[in-house]
């Protein structure tokens, strides 16, 4: 079974780009002004109010992967110094279409929190841009195939407490992607400073760490979690 690990980095649209009806809807349940002021900072979390600026994927068996990042002034392709990754700068619609074309070769999709975030975001954002979705990245909620969400695995589908990727990597002896000083919370700040290259490198570290964690769990825990009825 051919497996692929995927991860995205997102930013929100500007609050001013939303019309009055949309802003009213998004603030419908806020309880005070402090909560209202925080809503614009949450737009990167939702596929109908955000966009994908970096998208990474890696084959956990070969270690080879690709990272796309937003570039609006012409396409640029580069190979990493170790020859394992291709970095592609292009527009969001272009690289989303390329992602959906590439992912058809794989039967298993691996993520960390991808069932709740990355998968739905990729599918809905692509649909909103008129791009054909070629794989269901979510699937049955309580199954590890075809989508293996390692956050679900480590929490036994919510029955136990949740652990973030950084904590899990440290416990399982995998280098954490956070050890280089950037995490998902800083993506918006880096994006506004036009530091997309650094976000792209962080995304590579994220998919590589997730892939290494997957390989460890695939030899130990995942076999007993498989639903033989599927």
C-alpha positions as CSV (number, residue, x, y, z in Angstrom):
1,X,0.0,0.0,0.0
2,X,1.6,3.3,-1.1
3,X,1.5,5.9,1.6
4,X,1.9,9.7,1.6
5,X,2.1,12.2,4.5
6,X,0.6,15.6,3.9
7,X,0.4,18.9,5.7
8,X,-0.7,22.5,5.0
9,X,0.0,26.0,6.3
10,X,-2.8,28.5,6.0
11,X,-3.5,32.2,6.4
12,X,-6.8,34.0,6.8
13,X,-8.4,36.4,4.3
14,X,-8.4,40.0,5.4
15,X,-11.4,40.9,7.7
16,X,-12.2,43.9,5.4
17,X,-12.6,41.6,2.4
18,X,-15.7,40.0,4.0
19,X,-19.1,41.7,3.6
20,X,-21.3,42.8,6.4
21,X,-23.3,39.6,6.4
22,X,-20.2,37.4,6.6
23,X,-18.7,39.4,9.5
24,X,-22.1,39.3,11.3
25,X,-22.3,35.6,10.9
26,X,-18.7,35.0,12.2
27,X,-19.3,37.1,15.3
28,X,-22.8,35.8,16.0
29,X,-21.9,33.9,19.1
30,X,-19.2,36.2,20.6
31,X,-19.9,37.1,24.2
32,X,-17.9,40.3,24.6
33,X,-15.6,42.7,22.7
34,X,-12.5,40.8,23.5
35,X,-13.9,37.7,21.7
36,X,-15.0,39.9,18.8
37,X,-11.5,41.4,18.4
38,X,-10.0,37.9,18.2
39,X,-12.3,36.6,15.4
40,X,-10.1,38.1,12.5
41,X,-7.1,36.1,13.9
42,X,-9.1,32.9,13.6
43,X,-9.8,33.1,9.9
44,X,-6.8,31.0,9.0
45,X,-8.5,28.0,10.7
46,X,-11.5,27.8,8.4
47,X,-11.4,26.8,4.7
48,X,-14.1,29.3,3.8
49,X,-12.2,32.2,5.3
50,X,-8.6,31.2,4.6
51,X,-6.3,30.0,1.9
52,X,-3.4,27.6,1.7
53,X,0.0,29.2,1.3
54,X,2.2,26.1,1.8
55,X,1.4,22.5,1.1
56,X,3.8,19.6,1.7
57,X,3.8,15.9,1.0
58,X,6.3,13.1,1.5
59,X,6.5,9.4,0.8
60,X,7.5,7.9,4.2
61,X,9.2,4.9,2.6
62,X,11.4,6.8,0.2
63,X,11.8,10.0,2.1
64,X,11.2,12.0,-1.1
65,X,8.7,14.8,-1.2
66,X,7.5,18.1,-2.5
67,X,6.6,21.4,-1.0
68,X,4.5,23.9,-2.8
69,X,4.4,27.5,-1.6
70,X,2.5,30.6,-2.8
71,X,4.3,32.6,-5.4
72,X,2.4,35.1,-7.7
73,X,5.2,36.5,-9.8
74,X,6.1,33.4,-11.9
75,X,6.8,29.7,-11.2
76,X,10.0,28.6,-9.5
77,X,11.2,25.0,-8.9
78,X,14.2,24.1,-6.8
79,X,15.7,20.9,-5.5
80,X,16.8,20.7,-1.8
81,X,20.5,20.4,-1.1
82,X,20.0,16.7,-0.2
83,X,18.1,16.0,-3.3
84,X,15.1,14.6,-1.5
85,X,12.6,17.5,-1.8
86,X,11.4,19.7,-4.7
87,X,10.2,23.1,-3.7
88,X,7.7,24.7,-6.1
89,X,6.6,28.3,-5.9
90,X,3.3,29.0,-7.8
91,X,-0.2,30.3,-7.3
92,X,-2.6,28.5,-4.9
93,X,-4.9,27.2,-7.6
94,X,-2.0,25.8,-9.6
95,X,-0.4,23.9,-6.8
96,X,-3.7,22.6,-5.4
97,X,-4.4,21.1,-8.8
98,X,-1.0,19.6,-8.9
99,X,-1.5,18.1,-5.4
100,X,-4.7,16.4,-6.4
101,X,-3.0,15.0,-9.5
102,X,-0.1,13.7,-7.5
103,X,-2.1,12.1,-4.7
104,X,-4.0,9.7,-6.9
105,X,-1.0,7.5,-6.9
106,X,-1.4,6.8,-3.2
107,X,-3.7,4.5,-1.2
108,X,-3.0,5.7,2.3
109,X,-3.0,9.3,3.6
110,X,-1.1,10.1,6.8
111,X,-1.5,13.3,8.8
112,X,-1.4,14.8,12.2
113,X,-4.9,16.3,12.9
114,X,-5.6,16.0,9.1
115,X,-9.0,14.5,9.6
116,X,-10.3,17.6,11.4
117,X,-8.1,20.3,9.7
118,X,-5.9,19.6,6.7
119,X,-8.2,17.2,4.9
120,X,-11.4,19.2,5.1
121,X,-9.5,22.4,4.4
122,X,-7.9,21.0,1.3
123,X,-11.1,19.6,0.0
124,X,-13.3,22.6,0.6
125,X,-10.8,25.2,-0.4
126,X,-10.1,23.4,-3.7
127,X,-13.9,23.1,-4.4
128,X,-14.3,26.8,-3.7
129,X,-11.6,27.5,-6.3
130,X,-13.3,25.2,-8.8
131,X,-10.6,22.5,-8.6
132,X,-11.5,18.8,-8.8
133,X,-10.9,16.8,-5.6
134,X,-9.6,13.4,-6.5
135,X,-9.4,11.7,-3.1
136,X,-11.5,11.7,0.0
137,X,-9.0,12.7,2.7
138,X,-11.4,12.2,5.5
139,X,-13.2,8.9,5.2
140,X,-14.9,7.0,8.0
141,X,-14.3,8.7,11.3
142,X,-13.1,5.7,13.4
143,X,-10.8,4.1,10.9
144,X,-7.1,4.3,10.2
145,X,-7.4,3.5,6.5
146,X,-7.3,5.1,4.1
147,X,-6.6,8.1,6.3
148,X,-4.3,7.6,9.2
149,X,-4.6,10.6,11.4
150,X,-1.9,10.2,14.1
151,X,-3.6,12.6,16.4
152,X,-6.6,10.2,16.4
153,X,-4.2,7.2,16.9
154,X,-2.5,8.7,19.9
155,X,-5.8,9.7,21.5
156,X,-7.6,6.5,20.5
157,X,-10.1,8.6,18.6
158,X,-10.7,11.0,21.4
159,X,-11.1,8.4,24.2
160,X,-7.8,9.5,25.8
161,X,-6.1,12.9,26.0
162,X,-4.7,14.6,22.9
163,X,-1.0,15.1,22.4
164,X,0.5,17.6,20.0
165,X,3.1,16.7,17.4
166,X,5.9,18.3,19.3
167,X,5.3,16.3,22.5
168,X,4.7,13.0,20.6
169,X,7.9,13.4,18.6
170,X,10.0,13.9,21.7
171,X,8.5,10.8,23.4
172,X,9.0,8.6,20.3
173,X,12.5,9.8,19.6
174,X,11.7,11.9,16.5
175,X,13.2,15.3,15.9
176,X,10.4,17.8,16.4
177,X,9.7,20.3,13.6
178,X,9.3,23.0,16.3
179,X,12.9,22.7,17.4
180,X,14.0,25.2,14.7
181,X,12.0,28.1,16.2
182,X,8.9,28.2,14.1
183,X,5.5,26.6,14.7
184,X,2.0,26.8,13.2
185,X,1.0,29.8,15.4
186,X,3.7,32.0,13.8
187,X,2.8,31.2,10.2
188,X,0.6,34.3,9.8
189,X,3.4,36.6,11.2
190,X,6.0,35.0,8.9
191,X,3.6,35.3,5.9
192,X,3.0,39.0,6.5
193,X,6.8,39.5,6.5
194,X,7.0,37.6,3.2
195,X,9.1,34.8,4.7
196,X,7.4,32.1,2.7
197,X,10.6,30.2,2.2
198,X,10.9,29.7,5.9
199,X,7.3,28.5,6.2
200,X,8.0,26.1,3.3
201,X,11.1,24.7,5.2
202,X,9.0,24.3,8.3
203,X,6.3,22.4,6.4
204,X,9.0,20.0,5.1
205,X,10.1,19.4,8.7
206,X,6.5,18.8,9.7
207,X,5.8,16.2,7.1
208,X,9.1,14.5,7.7
209,X,8.5,14.3,11.4
210,X,5.0,13.0,10.9
211,X,6.4,10.4,8.5
212,X,9.0,9.2,11.0
213,X,6.4,9.0,13.7
214,X,4.1,7.1,11.4
215,X,6.8,4.5,10.7
216,X,7.4,3.9,14.4
217,X,3.7,3.5,15.1
218,X,3.2,1.3,12.0
219,X,5.5,-1.3,13.5
220,X,3.9,-1.2,17.0
221,X,0.4,0.2,17.5
222,X,-1.3,0.6,14.1
223,X,-1.8,-3.1,13.3
224,X,-4.1,-3.7,16.3
225,X,-6.2,-0.6,15.4
226,X,-7.1,-1.7,12.0
227,X,-10.8,-2.4,11.5
228,X,-10.9,-5.7,9.6
229,X,-14.5,-5.0,8.6
230,X,-13.3,-2.3,6.2
